[in-house]
Amino acid sequence: MKKMISLEIKRALFNKKMLISLIVGMLISGHQIWLYLHTNDVGNMKQMVGYFEEQAMDAPDYLWSAWIGESGMLFNGFLFFLILPLLAAFPHGNSYMLDEKNGYLKSVFTRTKKKNYYFAKWIATFFSGGLAVIIPLILNFLFFMTLFPIIGPYPETAHAGITDISTLSHLFYSTPFLYVGLFFIIIFIFAGIYATLSLIVTFFTDYSFIIFSFPFLIILFGTMILDLADLSFLSPQEFLYPFQAKISLPLLVLEMCSFLILSLFSYLHFGMRGTD
C-alpha cells in the first residue's frame, strides 16, 4: 500500500499539468502583487510605519490586508478563489481515465489489490489539488511578509475588513499567524476535495474537459442555489476566500468532513463496482 501511494504521489506531483496549475496560480498571485505595488505608495507606507514605531505608537498593519487572501480591493483575489476548483483538478483529476485508456490499469491490477490502487489514487489526487492551490497563496503571503513589518493587526484600522461576524475573527486579532495557518489548511483540504471530485466523474465520461470542470461547475451551481436561499455563506466559493468568510467554525468543519467522506467513499464505491 505504501509503495502504491508513493508511486501515485510522484505521478501526481511531477507532471506537466501540475506545473501548469502552479504557473497559472502564481501568475494570478504575482499580478496581485504587481497591482498592489503600483496602486499603493509602498515607500510612503514604510515611512509611516517607521514613524509610528519611533513614536511608540501602533503602526499601520498593512501586512494583513495586503496579501491575496485578504485583499478585497483587487480583482485577483476574487479570480484566484473563483477558479480554485480548476487549479486543483487539473494536475491529476483525469488520471484514472488515462490509466484506463492506456492500459496502465490492467498492469497495476496484476501487481497490487484494486483497493490499494484506488485508495492511493485518491490520496495522490487529493494532495496534488491541495498543493497546486496552496503554494501560490503561501508564496504571496511570504512576499508581503518581506515587504511590511509584522505588526498588528488592530481592529481600529479595519484594514483587512475582518469584523466580529467573520470566520475565526477572534484568532485574526489575537494570533494572526494561527488564523492564516488555519485558513491555509482549510483551503488545502477543500482544494484536495475538489480534485478528488473529478475522479468520480471519470467513471461516467472520457472527456477531460468535463472531468476538469466538474468541481468548478458543481460549486458554482451550488453557490447560485445557496445565494437564492440567502445562504451563500455556506458555499466554499464564499468562505474559502478569507476576506469574505462568514461561516461558523462548526458548520465549516461539518461541511468539510461531509465532502471528504462523500468524495472518498463515492470514488471507492464506483471504482470497486466498476472493476468487479
Backbone torsions as a table, in degrees:
resi	resn	phi	psi	omega
1	MET	NA	-46.4	-178.6
2	LYS	-61.7	-41.6	179.7
3	LYS	-64.2	-39.1	179.6
4	MET	-66.4	-41.7	178.6
5	ILE	-64.4	-44.1	179.9
6	SER	-61.4	-42.2	179.7
7	LEU	-64.0	-44.8	-178.7
8	GLU	-67.2	-37.3	178.6
9	ILE	-64.7	-40.6	176.8
10	LYS	-61.8	-42.4	179.3
11	ARG	-65.0	-34.8	-177.1
12	ALA	-76.0	-34.7	-173.8
13	LEU	-91.5	-32.4	-175.0
14	PHE	-107.6	73.0	176.9
15	ASN	-148.6	166.6	-174.7
16	LYS	-64.6	-35.7	-177.9
17	LYS	-67.6	-35.4	175.2
18	MET	-64.0	-42.8	179.2
19	LEU	-62.9	-41.0	179.7
20	ILE	-63.8	-44.2	178.3
21	SER	-59.8	-44.6	179.2
22	LEU	-63.6	-41.2	-179.8
23	ILE	-63.7	-45.5	179.2
24	VAL	-61.8	-46.1	178.9
25	GLY	-60.9	-41.2	-178.6
26	MET	-75.0	-27.6	174.4
27	LEU	-65.9	-43.0	177.5
28	ILE	-65.2	-44.6	178.6
29	SER	-62.9	-43.6	-180.0
30	GLY	-66.1	-37.3	178.2
31	HIS	-67.1	-34.6	175.9
32	GLN	-62.7	-41.2	176.6
33	ILE	-62.3	-46.2	-179.4
34	TRP	-60.1	-44.6	179.1
35	LEU	-63.6	-41.5	-179.5
36	TYR	-61.9	-43.5	-178.6
37	LEU	-67.4	-30.0	-176.6
38	HIS	-94.1	-9.2	176.4
39	THR	-108.6	-0.4	178.2
40	ASN	-131.8	144.4	175.8
41	ASP	-84.9	84.5	-174.5
42	VAL	-62.0	-38.7	178.9
43	GLY	-59.0	-45.1	178.3
44	ASN	-66.1	-37.3	178.9
45	MET	-62.5	-41.1	179.0
46	LYS	-66.2	-38.1	177.5
47	GLN	-62.8	-40.1	178.2
48	MET	-62.3	-43.4	179.4
49	VAL	-60.4	-45.6	179.1
50	GLY	-61.2	-42.1	180.0
51	TYR	-62.9	-47.1	-178.8
52	PHE	-63.6	-38.2	179.0
53	GLU	-66.6	-39.0	178.0
54	GLU	-63.1	-34.5	-179.7
55	GLN	-86.5	8.3	-179.1
56	ALA	56.8	37.6	178.6
57	MET	-112.3	162.4	177.4
58	ASP	-66.5	113.6	-178.9
59	ALA	-78.2	156.3	178.4
60	PRO	-57.3	134.3	-176.0
61	ASP	-96.0	63.6	-173.7
62	TYR	-65.4	-32.0	-174.8
63	LEU	-52.0	-45.7	-169.5
64	TRP	-74.4	-16.2	177.5
65	SER	-105.4	-4.4	-173.5
66	ALA	-88.6	-37.7	-173.4
67	TRP	-68.8	160.0	-169.2
68	ILE	-61.6	-26.3	-179.8
69	GLY	-73.6	-20.8	-179.3
70	GLU	-120.5	0.4	-177.1
71	SER	-84.5	92.0	-177.1
72	GLY	-84.1	-6.7	-176.2
73	MET	-89.8	-13.7	-177.5
74	LEU	-112.3	147.3	-175.2
75	PHE	-69.1	-26.2	-172.4
76	ASN	-59.9	-39.2	179.3
77	GLY	-61.6	-46.4	177.4
78	PHE	-60.1	-44.1	-178.7
79	LEU	-63.2	-44.7	-178.2
80	PHE	-59.4	-47.3	-177.2
81	PHE	-76.0	-20.2	174.7
82	LEU	-68.9	-46.9	-177.0
83	ILE	-92.7	7.6	179.7
84	LEU	-49.7	-44.7	178.6
85	PRO	-61.0	-33.5	178.3
86	LEU	-70.0	-43.4	178.5
87	LEU	-61.2	-37.1	-177.9
88	ALA	-73.5	-39.4	-174.3
89	ALA	-78.8	-26.5	-170.3
90	PHE	-64.6	-40.2	-175.1
91	PRO	-60.5	-40.4	-170.9
92	HIS	-144.3	7.8	-173.6
93	GLY	-64.3	-30.0	-179.1
94	ASN	-103.5	15.1	-173.5
95	SER	-66.1	-34.9	179.3
96	TYR	-64.3	-43.2	178.9
97	MET	-60.7	-42.0	178.9
98	LEU	-67.2	-39.8	178.5
99	ASP	-60.8	-38.8	-179.6
100	GLU	-70.5	-39.3	-177.5
101	LYS	-70.7	-40.2	-174.6
102	ASN	-90.7	4.8	176.0
103	GLY	86.6	-0.8	-179.0
104	TYR	-62.5	-34.5	-176.8
105	LEU	-60.4	-45.8	-179.3
106	LYS	-64.3	-37.9	179.7
107	SER	-64.9	-42.1	-179.3
108	VAL	-65.9	-41.1	-176.5
109	PHE	-67.5	-14.5	174.8
110	THR	-83.1	-13.3	-175.3
111	ARG	-114.5	-14.9	-178.7
112	THR	-151.5	164.4	177.9
113	LYS	-69.8	148.4	-177.9
114	LYS	-59.9	-41.1	-177.3
115	LYS	-64.1	-32.2	177.2
116	ASN	-64.4	-43.5	179.6
117	TYR	-63.5	-48.4	-176.1
118	TYR	-64.9	-40.2	178.9
119	PHE	-67.8	-42.3	178.4
120	ALA	-63.0	-39.9	178.8
121	LYS	-62.3	-43.2	-179.6
122	TRP	-64.4	-46.5	-179.8
123	ILE	-60.3	-47.7	-177.7
124	ALA	-64.3	-41.4	179.7
125	THR	-66.5	-38.8	177.8
126	PHE	-60.0	-49.5	-177.5
127	PHE	-69.1	-35.9	179.0
128	SER	-64.5	-41.2	178.0
129	GLY	-65.3	-43.4	179.7
130	GLY	-63.2	-44.6	-177.7
131	LEU	-70.3	-37.4	-179.9
132	ALA	-59.7	-31.0	-177.7
133	VAL	-91.2	-41.5	-169.9
134	ILE	-78.9	-29.1	-178.2
135	ILE	-60.9	-48.9	177.3
136	PRO	-60.6	-34.9	179.7
137	LEU	-67.8	-44.3	179.8
138	ILE	-64.0	-43.6	179.4
139	LEU	-63.3	-37.1	177.6
140	ASN	-62.5	-46.0	-179.8
141	PHE	-64.7	-42.0	179.7
142	LEU	-63.4	-36.4	177.9
143	PHE	-60.5	-47.0	-178.3
144	PHE	-69.7	-23.8	173.6
145	MET	-66.0	-32.6	177.4
146	THR	-79.0	-18.9	-176.6
147	LEU	-87.4	-41.7	-177.0
148	PHE	-119.7	150.6	176.3
149	PRO	-68.8	154.7	-179.6
150	ILE	-82.8	91.3	-177.4
151	ILE	-128.5	141.0	175.5
152	GLY	77.3	-152.1	4.7
153	PRO	-80.4	158.1	-179.7
154	TYR	-115.1	131.2	-179.4
155	PRO	-57.8	-34.4	-174.9
156	GLU	-69.4	-23.0	179.6
157	THR	-78.9	-30.6	179.5
158	ALA	53.7	29.8	-178.1
159	HIS	-63.3	-41.4	-175.0
160	ALA	-89.5	-5.8	178.6
161	GLY	72.3	18.7	179.2
162	ILE	-86.9	119.5	-178.6
163	THR	-113.0	-176.6	-178.1
164	ASP	-61.2	-29.2	-177.8
165	ILE	-90.4	-1.2	178.8
166	SER	-74.4	148.0	-179.9
167	THR	-61.6	128.7	178.2
168	LEU	59.3	29.7	-177.6
169	SER	-61.7	-32.5	-179.7
170	HIS	-64.7	-33.8	177.3
171	LEU	-74.7	-34.0	-178.2
172	PHE	-59.1	-40.3	-176.5
173	TYR	-92.8	-13.2	178.7
174	SER	-103.1	-47.6	178.6
175	THR	-134.8	77.2	-172.4
176	PRO	-60.2	-33.1	179.3
177	PHE	-68.4	-34.0	174.8
178	LEU	-65.8	-40.1	177.2
179	TYR	-59.0	-50.7	-179.2
180	VAL	-64.5	-42.2	-180.0
181	GLY	-61.9	-42.2	178.8
182	LEU	-65.1	-38.4	177.2
183	PHE	-66.6	-36.2	175.7
184	PHE	-60.8	-43.0	179.6
185	ILE	-64.5	-44.8	179.9
186	ILE	-61.9	-45.7	179.8
187	ILE	-63.7	-42.0	178.7
188	PHE	-58.5	-47.1	-177.0
189	ILE	-64.5	-45.5	-179.4
190	PHE	-68.1	-35.5	175.9
191	ALA	-62.9	-40.5	176.4
192	GLY	-63.0	-40.9	177.7
193	ILE	-61.9	-45.1	178.6
194	TYR	-56.8	-44.0	-179.1
195	ALA	-61.8	-41.1	-178.4
196	THR	-73.5	-24.5	175.2
197	LEU	-62.8	-32.5	177.0
198	SER	-63.0	-35.7	179.7
199	LEU	-59.1	-38.9	-178.0
200	ILE	-62.8	-37.7	-177.6
201	VAL	-67.7	-24.3	-177.5
202	THR	-64.8	-17.0	177.1
203	PHE	-78.2	-9.4	-175.4
204	PHE	-120.8	-10.1	-179.7
205	THR	-152.9	153.3	176.1
206	ASP	-106.0	5.4	-177.5
207	TYR	-90.1	115.9	-176.9
208	SER	-61.0	-35.6	-179.3
209	PHE	-59.7	-43.2	179.3
210	ILE	-67.1	-40.9	-179.3
211	ILE	-61.6	-47.8	-178.2
212	PHE	-68.1	-36.6	-173.8
213	SER	-86.8	-12.4	-176.3
214	PHE	-55.7	-51.4	179.7
215	PRO	-58.9	-41.5	179.4
216	PHE	-61.0	-46.2	-176.9
217	LEU	-68.7	-40.6	-178.1
218	ILE	-69.0	-37.2	177.5
219	ILE	-70.5	-40.2	178.9
220	LEU	-64.0	-44.5	179.0
221	PHE	-65.2	-43.2	178.7
222	GLY	-62.1	-38.7	178.3
223	THR	-63.8	-39.9	178.5
224	MET	-62.9	-43.1	179.4
225	ILE	-64.8	-45.5	179.8
226	LEU	-65.0	-35.1	178.7
227	ASP	-64.9	-39.8	178.1
228	LEU	-64.1	-30.7	179.2
229	ALA	-91.3	8.5	-178.6
230	ASP	59.2	37.3	179.6
231	LEU	-126.0	29.4	-175.7
232	SER	-60.7	-23.0	179.5
233	PHE	-64.2	-15.9	178.7
234	LEU	-84.6	-8.7	-177.6
235	SER	-83.2	132.5	174.3
236	PRO	-57.0	-28.2	177.3
237	GLN	-58.6	-28.0	179.5
238	GLU	-91.9	-53.4	-168.4
239	PHE	-82.7	-11.4	175.5
240	LEU	-75.4	-21.8	175.7
241	TYR	-85.0	102.7	-173.8
242	PRO	-51.0	-33.3	-177.5
243	PHE	-59.4	-31.8	-174.9
244	GLN	-121.0	14.4	-179.4
245	ALA	-70.3	126.9	-179.3
246	LYS	-133.4	18.1	-177.7
247	ILE	-91.6	147.5	177.1
248	SER	-74.2	152.2	-177.3
249	LEU	-60.8	-44.0	178.2
250	PRO	-59.2	-41.7	178.5
251	LEU	-65.5	-39.4	179.5
252	LEU	-62.7	-46.6	-179.5
253	VAL	-64.0	-41.1	178.9
254	LEU	-61.7	-44.3	179.9
255	GLU	-65.7	-41.6	179.5
256	MET	-61.3	-48.5	-179.1
257	CYS	-64.4	-38.6	179.7
258	SER	-63.1	-45.1	179.1
259	PHE	-64.6	-40.7	179.5
260	LEU	-60.9	-48.8	-178.9
261	ILE	-64.3	-44.6	179.4
262	LEU	-59.8	-45.2	-178.3
263	SER	-64.5	-51.1	-175.5
264	LEU	-63.6	-50.7	-175.0
265	PHE	-73.2	-30.6	176.2
266	SER	-66.3	-44.9	-179.4
267	TYR	-64.5	-45.6	179.2
268	LEU	-64.3	-38.0	-180.0
269	HIS	-64.0	-52.1	-178.6
270	PHE	-67.2	-34.8	179.9
271	GLY	-66.6	-50.4	-178.6
272	MET	-68.1	-35.0	179.4
273	ARG	-69.8	-36.7	-176.1
274	GLY	-75.6	-16.0	-177.0
275	THR	-115.3	11.6	178.1
276	ASP	-66.8	NA	NA
